[in-house]
Amino acid sequence: MNAVTSSPVNNAFLLAARVLMAVMFVPAGISKIGGFEGTVGYIASVGLPMAAAGAVAAIVVEVLGGLALLAGVGTRVAAVVLALFTLAASVFFHAYWAVPAEQAMVQQLMFFKNLAIVGGLLGLAAAGAGGWSVEGRRQA
């Protein structure tokens, strides 16, 4: 553990960041399991090949990556994988530049919200899990 992640305040902030990111990804992945056919249809609707495989990949990335963040296990890797996943999803599913004008504002908002999430994930990748995590316990 380094000085950045060793103070109680920084550990609390890193825990909050991990929990808040996990709260977004884990339920999203679980909902894709229950609505698998709809997820496959949505992926296919934007022209991506192998929509069923893409849906399975999305579920795995969101659920496992989110749980890894939550526990603070493999945090840096999980954060980078989730960042790349979120960036790709933004380009394919929130392409505000390619939708009718009446849909552009919402899609632009979603696109830039996702970019902010990517930024938060990259911050976690840089800082690591912090002391209040499985990784932190292992290092202590």
LOMARVO-159574 format. One record per residue: x, y, z of N, C-alpha, C in turn. Coordinates in nm, 4 decimals. Example, Ala and Ser with C-alpha at 12.3 -4.5 7.8 and 13.67 -1.06 7.14 Angstrom:
# LOMARVO-159574
@nxx->1.3190 nyy->-0.5690 nzz->0.7800 caxx->1.2300 cayy->-0.4500 cazz->0.7800 cxx->1.3200 cyy->-0.3300 czz->0.7800
@nxx->1.2850 nyy->-0.2250 nzz->0.7080 caxx->1.3670 cayy->-0.1060 cazz->0.7140 cxx->1.2900 cyy->0.0030 czz->0.7870
***
This chain:
# LOMARVO-159574
@nxx->0.0842 nyy->-0.1172 nzz->0.0000 caxx->0.0000 cayy->0.0000 cazz->0.0000 cxx->0.0888 cyy->0.1236 czz->0.0000
@nxx->0.0498 nyy->0.2244 nzz->-0.0752 caxx->0.1298 cayy->0.3464 cazz->-0.0801 cxx->0.0631 cyy->0.4575 czz->0.0009
@nxx->0.1271 nyy->0.5722 nzz->0.0078 caxx->0.0754 cayy->0.6834 cazz->0.0867 cxx->-0.0607 cyy->0.7314 czz->0.0377
@nxx->-0.0856 nyy->0.7201 nzz->-0.0924 caxx->-0.2135 cayy->0.7661 cazz->-0.1480 cxx->-0.3294 cyy->0.6839 czz->-0.0945
@nxx->-0.3089 nyy->0.5555 nzz->-0.0744 caxx->-0.4193 cayy->0.4682 cazz->-0.0352 cxx->-0.4146 cyy->0.4259 czz->0.1105
@nxx->-0.3231 nyy->0.4830 nzz->0.1911 caxx->-0.3102 cayy->0.4343 cazz->0.3271 cxx->-0.3875 cyy->0.5147 czz->0.4306
@nxx->-0.4318 nyy->0.6351 nzz->0.4009 caxx->-0.5047 cayy->0.7132 cazz->0.5006 cxx->-0.6503 cyy->0.6666 czz->0.5084
@nxx->-0.7111 nyy->0.6800 nzz->0.6260 caxx->-0.8518 cayy->0.6399 cazz->0.6393 cxx->-0.9455 cyy->0.7142 czz->0.5439
@nxx->-0.9205 nyy->0.8423 nzz->0.5214 caxx->-1.0060 cayy->0.9195 cazz->0.4303 cxx->-0.9946 cyy->0.8649 czz->0.2878
@nxx->-0.8720 nyy->0.8421 nzz->0.2424 caxx->-0.8547 cayy->0.7881 cazz->0.1071 cxx->-0.9123 cyy->0.6478 czz->0.0960
@nxx->-0.8950 nyy->0.5665 nzz->0.2000 caxx->-0.9539 cayy->0.4324 cazz->0.1982 cxx->-1.1059 cyy->0.4401 czz->0.1894
@nxx->-1.1651 nyy->0.5350 nzz->0.2613 caxx->-1.3110 cayy->0.5516 cazz->0.2566 cxx->-1.3563 cyy->0.5948 czz->0.1171
@nxx->-1.2831 nyy->0.6884 nzz->0.0576 caxx->-1.3199 cayy->0.7339 cazz->-0.0767 cxx->-1.3047 cyy->0.6215 czz->-0.1798
@nxx->-1.1974 nyy->0.5437 nzz->-0.1691 caxx->-1.1789 cayy->0.4324 cazz->-0.2632 cxx->-1.2852 cyy->0.3261 czz->-0.2437
@nxx->-1.3221 nyy->0.2989 nzz->-0.1199 caxx->-1.4316 cayy->0.2042 cazz->-0.0947 cxx->-1.5609 cyy->0.2570 czz->-0.1559
@nxx->-1.5907 nyy->0.3835 nzz->-0.1335 caxx->-1.7126 cayy->0.4427 cazz->-0.1908 cxx->-1.7103 cyy->0.4344 czz->-0.3433
@nxx->-1.5968 nyy->0.4643 nzz->-0.4044 caxx->-1.5860 cayy->0.4571 cazz->-0.5505 cxx->-1.6117 cyy->0.3148 czz->-0.5985
@nxx->-1.5523 nyy->0.2160 nzz->-0.5308 caxx->-1.5707 cayy->0.0766 cazz->-0.5711 cxx->-1.7155 cyy->0.0335 czz->-0.5550
@nxx->-1.7773 nyy->0.0688 nzz->-0.4428 caxx->-1.9171 cayy->0.0311 cazz->-0.4181 cxx->-2.0095 cyy->0.0970 czz->-0.5202
@nxx->-1.9905 nyy->0.2265 nzz->-0.5437 caxx->-2.0784 cayy->0.2973 cazz->-0.6365 cxx->-2.0645 cyy->0.2454 czz->-0.7789
@nxx->-1.9450 nyy->0.2094 nzz->-0.8200 caxx->-1.9281 cayy->0.1498 cazz->-0.9529 cxx->-1.9934 cyy->0.0116 czz->-0.9575
@nxx->-1.9746 nyy->-0.0661 nzz->-0.8524 caxx->-2.0335 cayy->-0.2005 cazz->-0.8485 cxx->-2.1862 cyy->-0.1939 czz->-0.8519
@nxx->-2.2431 nyy->-0.0936 nzz->-0.7853 caxx->-2.3885 cayy->-0.0778 cazz->-0.7823 cxx->-2.4441 cyy->-0.0549 czz->-0.9224
@nxx->-2.3633 nyy->-0.0006 nzz->-1.0097 caxx->-2.4087 cayy->0.0186 cazz->-1.1468 cxx->-2.3924 cyy->-0.1085 czz->-1.2298
@nxx->-2.2777 nyy->-0.1749 nzz->-1.2182 caxx->-2.2471 cayy->-0.2867 cazz->-1.3076 cxx->-2.3137 cyy->-0.4179 czz->-1.2679
@nxx->-2.3139 nyy->-0.4537 nzz->-1.1407 caxx->-2.3678 cayy->-0.5847 cazz->-1.1001 cxx->-2.5172 cyy->-0.5968 czz->-1.1327
@nxx->-2.6019 nyy->-0.5013 nzz->-1.0924 caxx->-2.7440 cayy->-0.5142 cazz->-1.1289 cxx->-2.7671 cyy->-0.5126 czz->-1.2805
@nxx->-2.6878 nyy->-0.4345 nzz->-1.3529 caxx->-2.7033 cayy->-0.4309 cazz->-1.4989 cxx->-2.6737 cyy->-0.5680 czz->-1.5584
@nxx->-2.5689 nyy->-0.6329 nzz->-1.5103 caxx->-2.5359 cayy->-0.7667 cazz->-1.5592 cxx->-2.6417 cyy->-0.8686 czz->-1.5229
@nxx->-2.6907 nyy->-0.8616 nzz->-1.3994 caxx->-2.7942 cayy->-0.9568 cazz->-1.3551 cxx->-2.9227 cyy->-0.9367 czz->-1.4342
@nxx->-2.9580 nyy->-0.8128 nzz->-1.4627 caxx->-3.0805 cayy->-0.7880 cazz->-1.5406 cxx->-3.0684 cyy->-0.8429 czz->-1.6826
@nxx->-2.9465 nyy->-0.8482 nzz->-1.7345 caxx->-2.9264 cayy->-0.9059 cazz->-1.8678 cxx->-2.9493 cyy->-1.0566 czz->-1.8668
@nxx->-2.9272 nyy->-1.1206 nzz->-1.7533 caxx->-2.9542 cayy->-1.2654 cazz->-1.7422 cxx->-3.1044 cyy->-1.2882 czz->-1.7515
@nxx->-3.1812 nyy->-1.2131 nzz->-1.6728 caxx->-3.3263 cayy->-1.2284 cazz->-1.6736 cxx->-3.3909 cyy->-1.1857 czz->-1.8042
@nxx->-3.3307 nyy->-1.0900 nzz->-1.8714 caxx->-3.3836 cayy->-1.0421 cazz->-1.9987 cxx->-3.2903 cyy->-1.0760 czz->-2.1128
@nxx->-3.2401 nyy->-1.1992 nzz->-2.1113 caxx->-3.1359 cayy->-1.2381 cazz->-2.2068 cxx->-3.1784 cyy->-1.2181 czz->-2.3519
@nxx->-3.2962 nyy->-1.2636 nzz->-2.3874 caxx->-3.3412 cayy->-1.2509 cazz->-2.5268 cxx->-3.3527 cyy->-1.1046 czz->-2.5686
@nxx->-3.4019 nyy->-1.0198 nzz->-2.4779 caxx->-3.4093 cayy->-0.8771 cazz->-2.5074 cxx->-3.2714 cyy->-0.8156 czz->-2.5245
@nxx->-3.1769 nyy->-0.8601 nzz->-2.4427 caxx->-3.0396 cayy->-0.8106 cazz->-2.4541 cxx->-2.9798 cyy->-0.8510 czz->-2.5878
@nxx->-3.0013 nyy->-0.9757 nzz->-2.6262 caxx->-2.9512 cayy->-1.0244 cazz->-2.7554 cxx->-3.0133 cyy->-0.9427 czz->-2.8682
@nxx->-3.1420 nyy->-0.9192 nzz->-2.8604 caxx->-3.2099 cayy->-0.8396 cazz->-2.9628 cxx->-3.1566 cyy->-0.6974 czz->-2.9705
@nxx->-3.1298 nyy->-0.6379 nzz->-2.8557 caxx->-3.0770 cayy->-0.5015 cazz->-2.8528 cxx->-2.9376 cyy->-0.4961 czz->-2.9147
@nxx->-2.8543 nyy->-0.5936 nzz->-2.8824 caxx->-2.7196 cayy->-0.5983 cazz->-2.9397 cxx->-2.7281 cyy->-0.6166 czz->-3.0912
@nxx->-2.8158 nyy->-0.7068 nzz->-3.1349 caxx->-2.8325 cayy->-0.7304 cazz->-3.2787 cxx->-2.8874 cyy->-0.6067 czz->-3.3496
@nxx->-2.9690 nyy->-0.5275 nzz->-3.2790 caxx->-3.0329 cayy->-0.4114 cazz->-3.3417 cxx->-2.9337 cyy->-0.3044 czz->-3.3858
@nxx->-2.8148 nyy->-0.3040 nzz->-3.3272 caxx->-2.7148 cayy->-0.2068 cazz->-3.3703 cxx->-2.6169 cyy->-0.2666 czz->-3.4709
@nxx->-2.6455 nyy->-0.3890 nzz->-3.5143 caxx->-2.5662 cayy->-0.4501 cazz->-3.6206 cxx->-2.4431 cyy->-0.5256 czz->-3.5753
@nxx->-2.4298 nyy->-0.5499 nzz->-3.4462 caxx->-2.3130 cayy->-0.6249 cazz->-3.3997 cxx->-2.3329 cyy->-0.7742 czz->-3.4272
@nxx->-2.2279 nyy->-0.8418 nzz->-3.4721 caxx->-2.2385 cayy->-0.9859 cazz->-3.4982 cxx->-2.2354 cyy->-1.0648 czz->-3.3674
@nxx->-2.2776 nyy->-1.1892 nzz->-3.3727 caxx->-2.2725 cayy->-1.2813 cazz->-3.2588 cxx->-2.3344 cyy->-1.2180 czz->-3.1338
@nxx->-2.4579 nyy->-1.1736 nzz->-3.1478 caxx->-2.5246 cayy->-1.1004 cazz->-3.0401 cxx->-2.5374 cyy->-1.1837 czz->-2.9129
@nxx->-2.5643 nyy->-1.3115 nzz->-2.9249 caxx->-2.5769 cayy->-1.3953 cazz->-2.8054 cxx->-2.4439 cyy->-1.4052 czz->-2.7315
@nxx->-2.3357 nyy->-1.4223 nzz->-2.8050 caxx->-2.2031 cayy->-1.4269 cazz->-2.7419 cxx->-2.1707 cyy->-1.2914 czz->-2.6792
@nxx->-2.2094 nyy->-1.1841 nzz->-2.7444 caxx->-2.1888 cayy->-1.0511 cazz->-2.6887 cxx->-2.2661 cyy->-1.0306 czz->-2.5600
@nxx->-2.3889 nyy->-1.0830 nzz->-2.5549 caxx->-2.4695 cayy->-1.0722 cazz->-2.4332 cxx->-2.4046 cyy->-1.1493 czz->-2.3188
@nxx->-2.3551 nyy->-1.2683 nzz->-2.3468 caxx->-2.2869 cayy->-1.3475 cazz->-2.2438 cxx->-2.1623 cyy->-1.2735 czz->-2.1962
@nxx->-2.0856 nyy->-1.2186 nzz->-2.2897 caxx->-1.9651 cayy->-1.1442 cazz->-2.2532 cxx->-2.0003 cyy->-1.0238 czz->-2.1661
@nxx->-2.1068 nyy->-0.9523 nzz->-2.2020 caxx->-2.1489 cayy->-0.8361 cazz->-2.1232 cxx->-2.1868 cyy->-0.8782 czz->-1.9817
@nxx->-2.2587 nyy->-0.9883 nzz->-1.9695 caxx->-2.2981 cayy->-1.0379 cazz->-1.8374 cxx->-2.1752 cyy->-1.0718 czz->-1.7539
@nxx->-2.0829 nyy->-1.1437 nzz->-1.8131 caxx->-1.9619 cayy->-1.1835 cazz->-1.7406 cxx->-1.8822 cyy->-1.0607 czz->-1.6973
@nxx->-1.8609 nyy->-0.9680 nzz->-1.7886 caxx->-1.7820 cayy->-0.8484 cazz->-1.7575 cxx->-1.8503 cyy->-0.7668 czz->-1.6482
@nxx->-1.9788 nyy->-0.7437 nzz->-1.6621 caxx->-2.0483 cayy->-0.6587 cazz->-1.5653 cxx->-2.0585 cyy->-0.7238 czz->-1.4278
@nxx->-2.0981 nyy->-0.8504 nzz->-1.4236 caxx->-2.1166 cayy->-0.9158 cazz->-1.2935 cxx->-1.9820 cyy->-0.9436 czz->-1.2269
@nxx->-1.8920 nyy->-1.0107 nzz->-1.2971 caxx->-1.7638 cayy->-1.0442 cazz->-1.2350 cxx->-1.6785 cyy->-0.9194 czz->-1.2096
@nxx->-1.6766 nyy->-0.8286 nzz->-1.3069 caxx->-1.6008 cayy->-0.7053 cazz->-1.2876 cxx->-1.6565 cyy->-0.6223 czz->-1.1736
@nxx->-1.7878 nyy->-0.6122 nzz->-1.1663 caxx->-1.8508 cayy->-0.5370 cazz->-1.0575 cxx->-1.8243 cyy->-0.5989 czz->-0.9221
@nxx->-1.8329 nyy->-0.7315 nzz->-0.9135 caxx->-1.8053 cayy->-0.7993 cazz->-0.7866 cxx->-1.6585 cyy->-0.7855 czz->-0.7475
@nxx->-1.5693 nyy->-0.7890 nzz->-0.8462 caxx->-1.4265 cayy->-0.7693 cazz->-0.8176 cxx->-1.4032 cyy->-0.6300 czz->-0.7599
@nxx->-1.4680 nyy->-0.5296 nzz->-0.8167 caxx->-1.4555 cayy->-0.3946 cazz->-0.7618 cxx->-1.5111 cyy->-0.3889 czz->-0.6202
@nxx->-1.6268 nyy->-0.4476 nzz->-0.6007 caxx->-1.6919 cayy->-0.4444 cazz->-0.4703 cxx->-1.6017 cyy->-0.5026 czz->-0.3619
@nxx->-1.5433 nyy->-0.6179 nzz->-0.3900 caxx->-1.4572 cayy->-0.6840 cazz->-0.2918 cxx->-1.3173 cyy->-0.6237 czz->-0.2865
@nxx->-1.2770 nyy->-0.5585 nzz->-0.3925 caxx->-1.1407 cayy->-0.5082 cazz->-0.4000 cxx->-1.0428 cyy->-0.6201 czz->-0.4295
@nxx->-1.0787 nyy->-0.7021 nzz->-0.5278 caxx->-0.9936 cayy->-0.8135 cazz->-0.5723 cxx->-0.9648 cyy->-0.7917 czz->-0.7201
@nxx->-0.8376 nyy->-0.7835 nzz->-0.7578 caxx->-0.8050 cayy->-0.7578 cazz->-0.8979 cxx->-0.8627 cyy->-0.6260 czz->-0.9446
@nxx->-0.8642 nyy->-0.5292 nzz->-0.8567 caxx->-0.9317 cayy->-0.4015 cazz->-0.8829 cxx->-0.8792 cyy->-0.3307 czz->-1.0062
@nxx->-0.7490 nyy->-0.3246 nzz->-1.0204 caxx->-0.6916 cayy->-0.2511 cazz->-1.1341 cxx->-0.7318 cyy->-0.3162 czz->-1.2664
@nxx->-0.7216 nyy->-0.4477 nzz->-1.2734 caxx->-0.7584 cayy->-0.5194 cazz->-1.3969 cxx->-0.9083 cyy->-0.5054 czz->-1.4219
@nxx->-0.9885 nyy->-0.5273 nzz->-1.3188 caxx->-1.1341 cayy->-0.5166 cazz->-1.3340 cxx->-1.1736 cyy->-0.3768 czz->-1.3805
@nxx->-1.1105 nyy->-0.2746 nzz->-1.3235 caxx->-1.1436 cayy->-0.1370 cazz->-1.3612 cxx->-1.1080 cyy->-0.1089 czz->-1.5072
@nxx->-0.9934 nyy->-0.1581 nzz->-1.5527 caxx->-0.9541 cayy->-0.1366 cazz->-1.6929 cxx->-1.0489 cyy->-0.2114 czz->-1.7860
@nxx->-1.0818 nyy->-0.3354 nzz->-1.7537 caxx->-1.1741 cayy->-0.4136 cazz->-1.8377 cxx->-1.3102 cyy->-0.3447 czz->-1.8430
@nxx->-1.3612 nyy->-0.3009 nzz->-1.7284 caxx->-1.4903 cayy->-0.2321 cazz->-1.7263 cxx->-1.4835 cyy->-0.0984 czz->-1.8003
@nxx->-1.3713 nyy->-0.0301 nzz->-1.7928 caxx->-1.3555 cayy->0.0962 cazz->-1.8661 cxx->-1.3608 cyy->0.0722 czz->-2.0166
@nxx->-1.2888 nyy->-0.0277 nzz->-2.0635 caxx->-1.2903 cayy->-0.0594 cazz->-2.2072 cxx->-1.4290 cyy->-0.1040 czz->-2.2521
@nxx->-1.4942 nyy->-0.1867 nzz->-2.1713 caxx->-1.6304 cayy->-0.2325 cazz->-2.1999 cxx->-1.7256 cyy->-0.1130 czz->-2.2090
@nxx->-1.7166 nyy->-0.0220 nzz->-2.1128 caxx->-1.8056 cayy->0.0940 cazz->-2.1096 cxx->-1.7793 cyy->0.1866 czz->-2.2278
@nxx->-1.6542 nyy->0.2039 nzz->-2.2630 caxx->-1.6207 cayy->0.2870 cazz->-2.3781 cxx->-1.6771 cyy->0.2262 czz->-2.5067
@nxx->-1.6589 nyy->0.0960 nzz->-2.5235 caxx->-1.7132 cayy->0.0290 cazz->-2.6428 cxx->-1.8656 cyy->0.0372 czz->-2.6452
@nxx->-1.9287 nyy->0.0127 nzz->-2.5316 caxx->-2.0753 cayy->0.0209 cazz->-2.5255 cxx->-2.1225 cyy->0.1615 czz->-2.5606
@nxx->-2.0490 nyy->0.2612 nzz->-2.5186 caxx->-2.0861 cayy->0.3995 cazz->-2.5488 cxx->-2.0859 cyy->0.4263 czz->-2.6979
@nxx->-1.9820 nyy->0.3794 nzz->-2.7648 caxx->-1.9697 cayy->0.4023 cazz->-2.9091 cxx->-2.0800 cyy->0.3290 czz->-2.9852
@nxx->-2.1081 nyy->0.2053 nzz->-2.9477 caxx->-2.2067 cayy->0.1262 cazz->-3.0219 cxx->-2.3513 cyy->0.1571 czz->-2.9851
@nxx->-2.3784 nyy->0.1878 nzz->-2.8578 caxx->-2.5171 cayy->0.1985 cazz->-2.8134 cxx->-2.5622 cyy->0.3413 czz->-2.7823
@nxx->-2.4698 nyy->0.4357 nzz->-2.7808 caxx->-2.5069 cayy->0.5748 cazz->-2.7548 cxx->-2.4434 cyy->0.6681 czz->-2.8582
@nxx->-2.4472 nyy->0.6253 nzz->-2.9831 caxx->-2.3874 cayy->0.7009 cazz->-3.0937 cxx->-2.4787 cyy->0.8187 czz->-3.1294
@nxx->-2.4721 nyy->0.9217 nzz->-3.0486 caxx->-2.5607 cayy->1.0369 cazz->-3.0651 cxx->-2.5417 cyy->1.1055 czz->-3.1997
@nxx->-2.4266 nyy->1.0892 nzz->-3.2604 caxx->-2.3970 cayy->1.1507 cazz->-3.3890 cxx->-2.4676 cyy->1.0791 czz->-3.5049
@nxx->-2.5251 nyy->0.9635 nzz->-3.4777 caxx->-2.5849 cayy->0.8836 cazz->-3.5852 cxx->-2.7342 cyy->0.8606 czz->-3.5659
@nxx->-2.7978 nyy->0.9344 nzz->-3.4741 caxx->-2.9407 cayy->0.9145 cazz->-3.4491 cxx->-3.0178 cyy->1.0382 czz->-3.4933
@nxx->-3.1491 nyy->1.0247 nzz->-3.5117 caxx->-3.2309 cayy->1.1424 cazz->-3.5461 cxx->-3.2178 cyy->1.2509 czz->-3.4397
@nxx->-3.2358 nyy->1.3737 nzz->-3.4802 caxx->-3.2163 cayy->1.4897 cazz->-3.3921 cxx->-3.2966 cyy->1.4781 czz->-3.2627
@nxx->-3.4181 nyy->1.4235 nzz->-3.2695 caxx->-3.5013 cayy->1.4157 cazz->-3.1490 cxx->-3.4481 cyy->1.3136 czz->-3.0468
@nxx->-3.3573 nyy->1.2269 nzz->-3.0881 caxx->-3.2965 cayy->1.1291 cazz->-2.9968 cxx->-3.1545 cyy->1.1681 czz->-2.9562
@nxx->-3.0981 nyy->1.2645 nzz->-3.0230 caxx->-2.9564 cayy->1.2967 cazz->-3.0047 cxx->-2.9243 cyy->1.3462 czz->-2.8639
@nxx->-3.0097 nyy->1.4278 nzz->-2.8047 caxx->-2.9775 cayy->1.4852 cazz->-2.6749 cxx->-2.9649 cyy->1.3772 czz->-2.5675
@nxx->-3.0586 nyy->1.2848 nzz->-2.5621 caxx->-3.0533 cayy->1.1781 cazz->-2.4617 cxx->-2.9329 cyy->1.0883 czz->-2.4864
@nxx->-2.9087 nyy->1.0538 nzz->-2.6109 caxx->-2.7947 cayy->0.9673 cazz->-2.6415 cxx->-2.6617 cyy->1.0371 czz->-2.6123
@nxx->-2.6553 nyy->1.1677 nzz->-2.6378 caxx->-2.5341 cayy->1.2431 cazz->-2.6066 cxx->-2.5118 cyy->1.2459 czz->-2.4557
@nxx->-2.6171 nyy->1.2659 nzz->-2.3798 caxx->-2.6075 cayy->1.2646 cazz->-2.2343 cxx->-2.5569 cyy->1.1286 czz->-2.1853
@nxx->-2.6124 nyy->1.0195 nzz->-2.2378 caxx->-2.5700 cayy->0.8850 cazz->-2.1999 cxx->-2.4241 cyy->0.8607 czz->-2.2390
@nxx->-2.3856 nyy->0.9062 nzz->-2.3565 caxx->-2.2488 cayy->0.8879 cazz->-2.4040 cxx->-2.1489 cyy->0.9559 czz->-2.3098
@nxx->-2.1747 nyy->1.0830 nzz->-2.2778 caxx->-2.0809 cayy->1.1560 cazz->-2.1933 cxx->-2.0869 cyy->1.1113 czz->-2.0473
@nxx->-2.2022 nyy->1.0636 nzz->-2.0009 caxx->-2.2107 cayy->1.0034 cazz->-1.8675 cxx->-2.1206 cyy->0.8810 czz->-1.8630
@nxx->-2.1242 nyy->0.8015 nzz->-1.9681 caxx->-2.0384 cayy->0.6832 cazz->-1.9737 cxx->-1.8904 cyy->0.7209 czz->-1.9781
@nxx->-1.8563 nyy->0.8288 nzz->-2.0475 caxx->-1.7167 cayy->0.8737 cazz->-2.0471 cxx->-1.6725 cyy->0.9127 czz->-1.9063
@nxx->-1.7620 nyy->0.9742 nzz->-1.8306 caxx->-1.7284 cayy->1.0083 cazz->-1.6924 cxx->-1.7074 cyy->0.8818 czz->-1.6096
@nxx->-1.7874 nyy->0.7799 nzz->-1.6338 caxx->-1.7702 cayy->0.6516 cazz->-1.5647 cxx->-1.6355 cyy->0.5908 czz->-1.6021
@nxx->-1.5992 nyy->0.5974 nzz->-1.7287 caxx->-1.4678 cayy->0.5488 cazz->-1.7724 cxx->-1.3585 cyy->0.6220 czz->-1.6953
@nxx->-1.3731 nyy->0.7527 nzz->-1.6793 caxx->-1.2754 cayy->0.8301 cazz->-1.6027 cxx->-1.2650 cyy->0.7823 czz->-1.4589
@nxx->-1.3778 nyy->0.7566 nzz->-1.3953 caxx->-1.3763 cayy->0.7045 cazz->-1.2588 cxx->-1.3103 cyy->0.5685 czz->-1.2501
@nxx->-1.3388 nyy->0.4849 nzz->-1.3487 caxx->-1.2765 cayy->0.3515 cazz->-1.3509 cxx->-1.1256 cyy->0.3615 czz->-1.3706
@nxx->-1.0821 nyy->0.4519 nzz->-1.4564 caxx->-0.9380 cayy->0.4707 cazz->-1.4753 cxx->-0.8723 cyy->0.5242 czz->-1.3483
@nxx->-0.9441 nyy->0.6067 nzz->-1.2736 caxx->-0.8938 cayy->0.6527 cazz->-1.1445 cxx->-0.8755 cyy->0.5365 czz->-1.0480
@nxx->-0.9724 nyy->0.4448 nzz->-1.0455 caxx->-0.9581 cayy->0.3244 cazz->-0.9623 cxx->-0.8422 cyy->0.2382 czz->-1.0108
@nxx->-0.8259 nyy->0.2292 nzz->-1.1414 caxx->-0.7144 cayy->0.1506 cazz->-1.1953 cxx->-0.5813 cyy->0.2109 czz->-1.1514
@nxx->-0.5739 nyy->0.3426 nzz->-1.1451 caxx->-0.4502 cayy->0.4085 cazz->-1.1038 cxx->-0.4260 cyy->0.3947 czz->-0.9538
@nxx->-0.5310 nyy->0.4123 nzz->-0.8744 caxx->-0.5157 cayy->0.4147 cazz->-0.7287 cxx->-0.5169 cyy->0.2760 czz->-0.6660
@nxx->-0.5850 nyy->0.1816 nzz->-0.7293 caxx->-0.6009 cayy->0.0498 cazz->-0.6689 cxx->-0.7192 cyy->0.0488 czz->-0.5742
@nxx->-0.7346 nyy->-0.0603 nzz->-0.5019 caxx->-0.8528 cayy->-0.0821 cazz->-0.4188 cxx->-0.8506 cyy->-0.0049 czz->-0.2878
@nxx->-0.7337 nyy->0.0286 nzz->-0.2385 caxx->-0.7241 cayy->0.0918 cazz->-0.1079 cxx->-0.7139 cyy->-0.0118 czz->0.0024
@nxx->-0.6970 nyy->0.0356 nzz->0.1226 caxx->-0.6747 cayy->-0.0530 cazz->0.2359 cxx->-0.7974 cyy->-0.1290 czz->0.2813
@nxx->-0.9161 nyy->-0.0752 nzz->0.2539 caxx->-1.0391 cayy->-0.1413 cazz->0.2973 cxx->-1.0897 cyy->-0.2315 czz->0.1856
@nxx->-1.0131 nyy->-0.3354 nzz->0.1577 caxx->-1.0428 cayy->-0.4273 cazz->0.0488 cxx->-0.9724 cyy->-0.5598 czz->0.0743
@nxx->-1.0057 nyy->-0.6588 nzz->-0.0035 caxx->-0.9337 cayy->-0.7865 cazz->0.0043 cxx->-0.7865 cyy->-0.7632 czz->-0.0290
@nxx->-0.7585 nyy->-0.6855 nzz->-0.1319 caxx->-0.6196 cayy->-0.6560 cazz->-0.1688 cxx->-0.5459 cyy->-0.5866 czz->-0.0539
@nxx->-0.6127 nyy->-0.4920 nzz->0.0102 caxx->-0.5521 cayy->-0.4196 cazz->0.1202 cxx->-0.5211 cyy->-0.5102 czz->0.2388
@nxx->-0.6101 nyy->-0.6042 nzz->0.2662 caxx->-0.5871 cayy->-0.6989 cazz->0.3759 cxx->-0.4672 cyy->-0.7898 czz->0.3448
@nxx->-0.4587 nyy->-0.8299 nzz->0.2188 caxx->-0.3470 cayy->-0.9159 cazz->0.1794 cxx->-0.2137 cyy->-0.8448 czz->0.1938
@nxx->-0.2115 nyy->-0.7149 nzz->0.1633 caxx->-0.0871 cayy->-0.6375 cazz->0.1703 cxx->-0.0486 cyy->-0.6016 czz->0.3133
@nxx->-0.1475 nyy->-0.5985 nzz->0.4013 caxx->-0.1207 cayy->-0.5546 cazz->0.5413 cxx->-0.0441 cyy->-0.6552 czz->0.6221
***
